[in-house]
């Protein structure tokens, strides 16, 4: 098995390029970008990115042993290289919902000729991974989840309606800057008005405020480089619009649905990795998931939210290594 280079800082495998890229027409006018990395004869896995609307970065390919895994990565509706893009002036997100994305995952699996696969997701990716696994448990061999998020109202209110602002007040002020002075209502609903206002003078500052709040509070220690990664105007607006659209609609879940339906997946081997000081997705949700799913391995580490924080990345790579340990090399 290829092991992470001990001379390289951090636990990830070396950078790798896709051996295949393509597009998948999933209906409703949407075309998804996808890529495959690793060994075409390897253990199938799918990487589900966060956001929603976060798209892919090259390091996401590096959480899997490239000799033993065939990893499919894709960009969800409206973001990255998928089209149409949510930053467009006429962006219509009516066919961009959790259940559209669950169906897209099934179409992608079938298109790639895969029978079953390991499902990996962090943050919003953990939400979509759970929704997919609970819909198609027969297609999932293992689950690797990080920064657990289930879109319950308490989770959304914590991060967007004041709780987290007590821990990062300077960034909370910049988050609230586009709102009317003294605003005390539901910030998710108000940002929905601003982000979908046709005037760039309204929607662009709202997009920057929304996205910067998340980027600035996702790491245990403030990381300006991480904020810079979120600074492209088209990315920022699409990210903010898609996230807000999903959160404004509570992910199209019943309250508590992902936790209530865990019995459908308790037979699936799983690993949950959670930063103790995760601000966007606080540990209470991961704790609730583990209590509902005690068979899953549960690792709480000294970290914030971001997958690239060393303690989180170490546990994620260890999980994917274990699940592929017996996969025969060809």
Residue, then its C-alpha position, 0 to 999 in steps of 0.5 A: x500500500x502507498x503510504x503518505x510521505x513521512x517527509x511531507x507535512x500533513x497526512x494526505x497522499x501526494x497530489x494526483x491528477x485525474x485519469x478521466x474527466x467528463x460531464x453527466x447530463x442529469x436532467x432539468x438542464x443541468x450538466x455535472x462535471x466529474x473526474x476519476x482518480x487513482x486506480x481504475x481497478x480499485x475500490x470504488x468511492x465517491x467524494x461528496x463536497x461541502x457547501x452546498x456549492x463548494x465545488x472541488x479543490x485538488x486536495x480532495x483527491x488526496x484522502x484516498x490511497x491511489x493504488x487501492x481506490x477508484x475515486x469519483x469526484x463531482x461538482x454538484x448542481x450550480x457550482x464549480x464546472x457544472x452548468x448552469x452556474x448559480x452566479x449567472x444573472x438569471x440563475x434558477x435554483x428551483x431544480x437544485x434541491x437535496x433530492x435532486x442531488x441524491x438522484x444525481x448521485x445514483x445517476x453518476x454511480x450507474x453511469x460510471x458502471x459502479x455497483x456499490x461504493x464507499x461514500x465520503x462526505x464532510x460538512x454539507x457533504x455529510x448531510x448529502x451522504x446520509x440522505x443518499x445512504x438512507x435512500x440507497x443503503x444497498x449501494x453503500x459499502x462504507x460511510x466516512x463522514x466529517x463535520x456532521x451537519x443535518x440542517x435541523x433548525x437549531x443548527x442553522x440558528x446557531x450559526x446564522x442567528x447569533x450563537x456562533x457570533x458570540x465566539x467570533x464577534x469581529x467576523x459576525x459584524x462583517x457578516x451582518x454588515x449588509x443587513x439593515x441596521x438593528x436587524x433582529x429577524x431570521x438572517x437566513x431569510x433576509x440574506x435570501x432576499x439580498x442574494x437573489x436581488x437582481x442588483x449586483x450592488x445588493x447581491x455581491x456584498x451579501x455574497x461576500x459577507x455570507x461566504x467570508x463568515x464561513x471561511x473565517x470561522x471554519x478553522x481552529x485558528x484564523x487562516x487568511x489563506x483559507x479566506x482568500x480561497x473563497x474570494x473569487x466573485x463568481x464562486x462567492x456568489x454561487x456558494x452563498x446563493x446555493x447554501x442560502x437556498x438550501x438552508x432557507x428550505x431546511x434542506x427539504x428535510x423533515x425536522x430531524x429526518x437524517x437522525x430519525x432514519x439512521x436505522x436504515x444505515x446502522x448495518x453499514x460500517x462507518x467512521x465519524x470524525x468531528x472537530x471539538x471546536x467546530x464552529x459551523x457544525x458544532x459537536x452536538x450534532x455529531x454526538x447526536x448522530x453517534x448516539x443514534x448510530x453507536x456502531x460507527x467509529x467516532x473520533x473527536x479531535x482537537x480541531x475546528x471544521x475544515x477537513x485539511x486541519x491535521x488532526x481531522x485529515x489524519x483520521x480521515x486518511x486512516x479511515x479510508x486506508x482501513x476500508x481499502x486494506x484488503x482490496x486486491x491490487x491489480 
